[in-house]
Amino acid sequence: MKNSLKSLFRGVPTISVHGQTDIVVERLVTDSRRVVPGAVFFAIGGLRTDGNLFVDEAVGRGAAVVISNEPYARTYAHITYIQVADVRRVLAEVAARFYDHPDRKLKIVGITGTNGKTTVASLSQFLLATKPGDVGMLGTIHYDLGQRTLPAYKTTPESVDIYSMLQQMNDSGCSACAMEVSSHAIDQLRVEGLDIDVAVFLNLTQDHMDYHKTMEEYFSVKRRLFTGETGHKAPSVVVNVDDSYGSIIANTLEQDRKIVTFGQHSGAMVRAENVVLELRGSSFDVVWPEGHGHVKSNLPGHYNVSNVLAALAVVYASGGDLQSSLKKVSEFRGVQGRMESVDTGQAFQVLVDYAHTDDALINALGMLRPITPGKLYVVFGCGGDRDRTKRPKMVAAVQRFADFAWATSDNPRKEPLEQIFADMQSGIENHDTIEFIQDRRVAIGRALDSAGRGDCVLIAGKGHEVFQEYANMVVPFDDRQVAREWLMMKTHSQQ
């Protein structure tokens, strides 16, 4: 894409401009390591670092333009330097112009909530597609751009990357995009001004308190996606009215918008009735204003009933055919790392799931407990440099349902594992049913060695992730692969 700097910044509020603006812009960059000669570098401030610390590196790599909230310094006289009040807000507007507003050419479904975003985005993508590659997706696991798929580095990427990928979807012939929208992305203006057609609210439970501090602040940020505070007001809104926060949103939105509620609540517009839960999935009736039907899903648990309803409500809000979508649901096999089965022929169930909050663990284990004939075992951990207040709650949730649990590492990052364990131990109610093991591989092996016929082992927390994050390094680690290897060794040792 080629644009002049002057045209990209026309009408954009600036504090000062030094240097030429009648130059051609070929690339927008937020990471100094990705700067190429002629690029525009946006010095974004962050939680752990500040882009202004890398301006010299960016200039040294050939950046022709720097956008910063810091005042101009004469050392940058040989480049164009633009000072603005809010770099992220400017980045979002300039990126939209640079990529010629691809969000206006696609139907975009933006999905937010504490739990279920990945499943709902994946299922929405599946149900909305009329042909292979018709609907793209941006989410926690990957970015599906129509003709190619990239591994995800953030649930919701930076605004410049969002517009770049939407433009690639448009070029690939996509008609729509289902995307996860995190609270961090909303607060950090990554979706500022994004033309979202259907905004979806799933639920809100305690998470990210290291960032938001209070549930009130967390909710206030999520709510911006529905109030127009992001610079765009989605014409259609899908809301879970089984969730108390969802009810608040549904009851306070202007009635000039299309509001589609879902849930098992009697007043929900897209409603589930006669729910039957099984180990391998669920079945239930779906009722909506113009009709009703029956659905069978391969996704187990009450929370997945809600996720299926959310995706169906997205189809309904988009003007799609719900009857045909009900049939398609049964063809959806699930999502990587979301109650994903690891099966090498063993006599017990092994599941890998992304559950990493107390609410998610309660949902997962509460679903598994009544349908597990034998013992229920859990391997889990708490992430480092994250909300410390949820750690004892996660332990309490596990002990409420599991026969035995192994607490272990889960992306310790820069925080000592001893500190993480100490926080977790304050939530112990029964010391006889939990063991702390630092090595996650050993903990998984201990659980699998303990399991017998009819038992179930849930390996929770990392789901689809294929790494462990430590202070200054990332180590390959895939719960599914580790479990598979242990199961194969166990099989061989018994032969």
C-alpha positions in Angstrom: 0.0 0.0 0.0 1.3 3.5 -0.9 0.0 6.7 0.5 1.5 10.2 1.1 2.1 11.1 4.7 0.2 14.3 4.2 -3.0 12.4 3.1 -2.7 9.9 5.9 -2.6 12.7 8.5 -5.1 15.0 6.9 -7.4 16.1 9.8 -5.5 14.1 12.4 -4.8 16.2 15.5 -1.1 16.8 16.0 0.9 18.8 18.5 3.8 19.5 16.2 5.2 18.5 12.9 8.9 18.7 12.0 10.2 17.7 8.5 8.6 16.9 5.2 5.1 15.5 4.9 5.0 15.1 1.1 6.6 11.7 1.2 5.3 8.3 0.2 4.5 5.9 3.1 5.0 2.2 2.3 4.9 0.6 5.8 3.5 1.4 9.3 5.5 -0.2 12.1 5.1 -0.4 15.9 8.0 -2.7 16.6 11.5 -1.2 16.0 12.8 -4.6 15.0 10.5 -4.6 12.0 11.5 -1.2 10.7 12.7 -1.1 7.1 14.1 2.0 5.3 11.3 4.5 4.7 8.9 3.1 7.3 6.8 5.1 9.7 7.5 4.1 13.3 4.8 4.6 16.0 6.4 4.8 19.4 3.6 3.2 21.5 3.8 3.2 25.3 3.1 -0.2 27.0 2.7 -1.9 30.3 6.2 -3.3 30.4 8.1 -1.0 28.0 7.8 2.2 26.0 8.2 2.6 22.3 10.0 5.9 22.9 12.9 3.9 24.2 13.4 2.4 20.8 13.1 5.5 18.6 16.9 5.7 18.1 16.9 2.0 17.0 14.1 2.7 14.6 15.8 5.7 13.1 19.0 3.7 12.9 17.2 1.0 10.9 16.0 3.6 8.4 12.7 4.9 9.7 11.7 8.0 7.7 9.0 9.1 10.1 8.5 8.8 13.9 5.2 9.3 15.6 5.5 10.0 19.3 3.8 11.6 22.3 7.3 12.9 23.3 8.5 16.4 22.2 10.7 16.8 19.2 14.5 16.7 19.7 17.0 18.2 17.2 18.8 14.8 17.0 16.0 13.8 14.7 16.3 16.7 12.3 17.1 14.4 9.4 13.7 12.6 9.6 10.1 13.7 9.9 8.9 13.8 13.5 5.3 14.2 14.5 4.2 14.7 18.1 0.7 13.7 18.9 -1.3 13.4 22.2 -2.3 9.8 21.8 -0.2 7.6 19.6 -2.5 4.5 19.7 -5.6 6.6 18.7 -3.6 8.1 15.8 -2.3 4.7 14.8 -5.8 3.3 14.5 -7.0 6.1 12.3 -3.9 6.2 10.1 -3.9 2.4 9.7 -7.5 2.4 8.6 -6.7 5.0 5.9 -3.4 3.3 4.9 -5.2 0.0 4.2 -8.2 1.7 2.6 -10.8 0.8 5.3 -11.0 -3.0 4.7 -13.4 -3.2 7.7 -16.0 -1.4 5.7 -15.8 -4.1 3.0 -16.3 -7.1 5.4 -19.1 -8.1 7.8 -17.2 -8.1 11.1 -18.4 -10.0 14.1 -16.6 -8.8 17.3 -16.8 -11.1 20.2 -15.9 -10.2 23.8 -16.3 -11.9 27.2 -14.1 -13.6 29.8 -14.7 -17.2 28.7 -15.8 -18.7 25.4 -14.5 -16.2 22.9 -12.4 -18.7 20.9 -15.2 -21.3 20.7 -17.8 -18.7 19.7 -15.6 -17.1 17.1 -14.6 -20.4 15.6 -18.2 -21.7 15.5 -19.5 -18.4 14.1 -16.9 -18.6 11.4 -18.0 -22.1 10.6 -21.7 -21.3 10.5 -21.4 -18.0 8.6 -19.3 -19.5 5.8 -21.1 -20.4 2.6 -18.0 -21.8 1.0 -14.4 -22.7 2.1 -12.3 -19.6 2.9 -15.4 -17.3 2.8 -15.0 -16.1 6.5 -11.8 -15.1 8.1 -11.0 -15.2 11.8 -8.7 -13.3 14.3 -8.4 -15.0 17.6 -6.3 -16.6 20.4 -5.2 -19.7 18.4 -4.6 -18.3 14.9 -5.4 -15.7 12.3 -7.2 -17.2 9.3 -6.9 -14.8 6.4 -8.7 -16.8 3.8 -5.9 -18.1 1.7 -3.4 -18.6 4.6 -3.3 -19.0 8.3 -0.8 -17.4 10.8 -0.1 -18.3 14.4 -1.6 -15.8 16.8 0.6 -13.6 18.9 -2.2 -11.8 20.7 -5.9 -12.6 21.1 -6.6 -9.2 19.4 -3.6 -7.8 17.6 -2.5 -4.2 17.3 -4.8 -2.0 15.1 -2.3 -1.7 12.3 -2.1 -5.5 12.1 -5.9 -5.9 12.3 -6.3 -3.6 9.3 -3.4 -5.4 7.4 -5.0 -8.8 8.0 -8.5 -7.6 7.1 -7.2 -6.2 3.9 -5.6 -9.6 3.2 -9.0 -11.3 3.9 -10.7 -8.9 1.5 -8.1 -9.6 -1.2 -8.6 -13.4 -0.6 -12.4 -13.0 -1.3 -13.6 -13.2 2.2 -17.0 -11.7 2.9 -16.8 -11.7 6.7 -14.5 -12.0 9.7 -15.2 -13.3 13.2 -12.8 -11.9 15.7 -12.1 -12.1 19.4 -12.0 -8.7 21.1 -10.1 -8.7 24.4 -10.6 -6.1 27.2 -6.9 -5.1 26.7 -7.6 -4.4 23.0 -10.6 -2.2 23.8 -8.7 -0.3 26.5 -5.6 0.1 24.4 -7.6 1.4 21.4 -6.6 -1.5 19.1 -10.2 -1.7 17.9 -10.8 2.1 18.0 -13.0 3.1 15.1 -13.2 -0.4 13.8 -16.4 -0.9 11.8 -17.9 -3.9 13.7 -21.3 -5.0 12.3 -22.2 -7.4 15.1 -20.9 -6.9 18.7 -21.2 -10.0 20.9 -21.1 -10.1 24.7 -20.7 -13.6 26.3 -20.0 -13.2 30.0 -17.9 -11.6 32.6 -16.1 -13.3 35.5 -12.9 -12.3 37.4 -9.9 -12.2 35.3 -7.1 -9.6 34.4 -7.4 -7.9 37.8 -3.7 -7.2 37.5 -4.7 -4.9 34.7 -8.2 -3.6 35.4 -7.9 -3.7 39.3 -11.7 -4.0 39.8 -14.6 -5.8 38.3 -16.4 -2.5 37.8 -13.4 -1.2 35.7 -13.2 -4.5 33.8 -16.9 -4.3 32.9 -16.7 -0.6 32.0 -14.0 -1.4 29.5 -15.9 -4.4 28.0 -19.0 -2.2 27.7 -17.3 0.3 25.5 -17.7 -2.2 22.6 -21.5 -1.8 22.8 -21.9 1.9 23.7 -20.0 3.5 20.8 -17.1 4.6 23.0 -14.7 2.8 20.7 -15.6 5.3 18.0 -18.1 3.1 16.2 -21.5 1.8 17.3 -22.3 -1.7 16.0 -25.8 -1.7 14.4 -26.4 -5.2 15.7 -25.7 -6.5 19.2 -25.8 -10.1 20.6 -26.0 -10.4 24.4 -26.0 -13.3 26.8 -28.9 -12.5 29.3 -28.1 -15.5 31.5 -25.1 -13.4 32.6 -25.9 -10.5 35.0 -23.5 -8.1 33.2 -25.1 -9.1 29.9 -28.5 -8.2 31.2 -27.2 -4.8 32.2 -26.0 -4.2 28.7 -29.2 -5.5 27.1 -31.4 -3.3 29.3 -29.4 -0.1 28.7 -28.8 -0.1 24.9 -30.7 2.2 22.7 -33.7 0.5 21.0 -32.8 1.9 17.6 -30.3 -1.0 17.2 -30.9 -4.6 16.5 -30.5 -6.3 19.9 -30.5 -10.1 19.9 -30.4 -11.8 23.3 -29.6 -15.4 23.9 -29.6 -17.9 26.8 -31.8 -20.3 28.7 -33.6 -17.4 30.3 -37.3 -17.4 29.4 -37.0 -13.9 27.9 -34.1 -14.7 25.6 -34.8 -14.1 21.9 -32.6 -17.2 20.9 -33.3 -19.7 23.6 -32.3 -23.2 24.6 -34.9 -25.6 26.1 -34.9 -29.3 27.1 -31.1 -29.4 27.4 -29.5 -32.9 27.6 -25.8 -33.1 28.5 -23.6 -36.0 27.7 -19.9 -36.8 27.9 -19.4 -36.4 24.2 -21.6 -33.3 23.7 -25.2 -32.1 24.2 -28.5 -31.7 22.5 -31.3 -29.2 23.0 -34.2 -27.4 21.4 -33.6 -23.9 20.1 -36.5 -21.4 20.0 -36.4 -18.0 18.2 -39.1 -15.5 17.3 -39.8 -17.0 13.8 -39.3 -20.7 14.6 -37.8 -23.6 16.5 -35.6 -26.6 15.9 -33.4 -29.2 17.5 -29.6 -29.2 17.7 -26.9 -31.8 18.5 -23.5 -30.5 19.4 -20.2 -32.2 19.9 -19.2 -29.6 22.5 -19.9 -30.8 26.1 -21.1 -28.8 29.1 -23.6 -26.1 30.0 -21.1 -23.4 29.0 -20.9 -24.8 25.5 -24.7 -24.8 25.2 -24.3 -21.0 25.8 -21.5 -20.9 23.3 -23.6 -22.6 20.6 -26.5 -20.3 21.3 -24.2 -17.3 21.0 -23.0 -18.4 17.5 -26.6 -19.1 16.5 -27.6 -15.7 17.7 -24.8 -14.2 15.5 -26.3 -16.0 12.5 -29.7 -14.7 13.4 -28.5 -11.1 13.9 -26.7 -11.4 10.5 -29.9 -12.4 8.8 -28.8 -16.0 8.2 -30.9 -19.1 8.1 -31.1 -20.7 11.6 -32.7 -24.0 10.5 -29.7 -24.8 8.2 -27.3 -23.6 10.9 -28.8 -26.0 13.4 -27.8 -28.9 11.1 -24.3 -27.5 10.6 -23.6 -27.3 14.4 -23.4 -31.1 14.5 -20.6 -31.0 11.9 -18.4 -28.7 14.1 -15.8 -30.9 15.7 -14.5 -28.4 18.3 -11.6 -26.1 18.9 -7.9 -26.9 19.6 -7.2 -27.0 23.3 -10.9 -26.6 24.3 -11.9 -29.9 26.0 -9.7 -31.6 23.4 -9.4 -35.3 23.9 -6.1 -37.1 24.0 -6.8 -40.8 23.1 -4.2 -43.5 22.6 -6.6 -46.3 23.5 -6.3 -45.9 27.3 -9.2 -47.0 29.6 -9.7 -43.5 30.9 -10.5 -40.0 29.6 -7.8 -37.4 29.1 -8.8 -33.8 28.2 -6.8 -30.7 27.6 -8.6 -27.4 28.2 -7.7 -23.7 28.3 -9.6 -23.1 31.6 -7.4 -20.7 33.6 -9.9 -18.8 35.9 -11.8 -20.1 38.8 -15.1 -19.7 36.9 -13.8 -21.6 33.9 -12.5 -24.4 36.1 -15.9 -24.6 37.9 -17.6 -24.8 34.5 -15.3 -27.5 33.2 -15.1 -29.6 36.4 -18.8 -29.1 37.2 -19.5 -30.6 33.8 -17.1 -33.5 34.1 -17.9 -34.5 37.7 -21.4 -36.0 37.2 -20.5 -37.8 34.0 -17.2 -39.3 35.2 -17.9 -42.8 36.6 -14.5 -43.0 38.3 -12.2 -40.5 39.8 -11.7 -37.0 38.5 -8.0 -35.8 38.4 -6.8 -32.3 37.6 -3.4 -30.8 36.6 -3.4 -27.0 36.7 -1.4 -23.9 37.5 -1.6 -20.1 37.8 0.2 -17.8 35.4 3.0 -15.5 36.7 2.8 -11.7 36.5 -1.0 -11.9 36.5 -3.9 -11.4 38.9 -2.8 -12.9 42.2 -6.2 -12.7 43.8 -7.7 -15.4 41.6 -5.0 -18.0 42.6 -6.6 -19.3 45.9 -10.0 -19.2 44.2 -8.7 -21.5 41.4 -7.5 -23.9 44.1 -10.8 -23.8 45.9 -12.6 -24.5 42.6 -10.5 -27.5 41.8 -10.8 -29.0 45.3 -14.6 -28.6 45.2 -14.8 -31.1 42.3 -11.6 -33.1 41.9 -10.7 -36.2 43.8 -7.0 -35.2 43.5 -5.1 -32.3 41.9 -1.6 -31.6 40.9 -0.7 -27.9 41.1 2.2 -27.0 38.8 3.8 -24.3 36.6 1.8 -22.5 34.0 3.8 -19.7 32.2 5.6 -18.4 35.4 7.1 -15.6 33.4 9.2 -13.4 35.6 7.5 -14.3 38.9 9.1 -16.9 41.2 7.1 -20.2 41.1 7.5 -20.3 44.9 5.5 -17.0 45.2 2.8 -18.4 42.8 2.5 -21.6 44.9 2.3 -19.6 48.1 -0.6 -17.6 46.8 -2.3 -20.8 45.6 -1.8 -22.6 48.9 -3.9 -20.0 50.8 -6.9 -21.5 49.0 -6.3 -25.1 50.1 -9.2 -26.7 52.1 -7.9 -30.3 52.1 -4.1 -30.8 52.0 -4.6 -34.5 51.4 -6.0 -34.0 47.9 -3.5 -31.7 46.3 0.3 -31.9 45.5 2.5 -29.2 44.3 5.1 -30.2 41.6 7.2 -27.5 39.9 7.8 -29.5 36.7 4.6 -29.5 34.6 5.7 -32.6 32.6 6.2 -34.6 35.9 2.8 -33.4 37.2 1.1 -34.6 34.0 2.8 -37.9 34.2 1.8 -38.3 37.9 -1.8 -37.7 37.0 -1.8 -40.1 34.1 0.0 -42.8 36.2 -2.7 -42.4 38.9 -5.6 -42.8 36.5 -7.5 -46.1 35.9 -10.5 -47.4 34.1 -13.4 -45.0 34.2 -11.4 -42.1 35.5 -10.9 -38.7 33.9 -7.8 -36.5 33.8 -8.2 -32.8 33.0 -5.1 -30.9 32.1 -6.1 -27.3 32.4 -4.7 -23.8 31.8 -2.7 -23.9 28.6 -5.0 -25.6 26.1 -3.8 -24.9 22.6 -0.5 -23.3 23.7 2.7 -25.0 22.6 5.1 -23.2 24.9 6.0 -22.3 28.5 7.0 -18.7 29.3 9.8 -18.1 31.7 11.6 -14.9 32.7 13.7 -14.4 29.6 12.8 -17.4 27.4 10.0 -19.4 25.8 10.3 -23.2 26.0 8.4 -25.5 23.7 5.7 -27.3 25.7 2.5 -28.9 24.4 0.2 -30.5 27.1 -1.4 -32.7 24.4 1.9 -34.0 23.1 3.3 -34.5 26.6 0.2 -36.4 27.6 0.3 -38.5 24.4 4.0 -39.4 25.1 3.2 -40.4 28.7 0.3 -42.5 27.6 2.3 -44.3 25.0 5.1 -45.1 27.6 2.4 -46.3 30.0 1.0 -48.6 27.4 4.4 -50.0 26.5 5.3 -50.6 30.1 2.2 -52.6 30.7 2.8 -54.9 27.7 
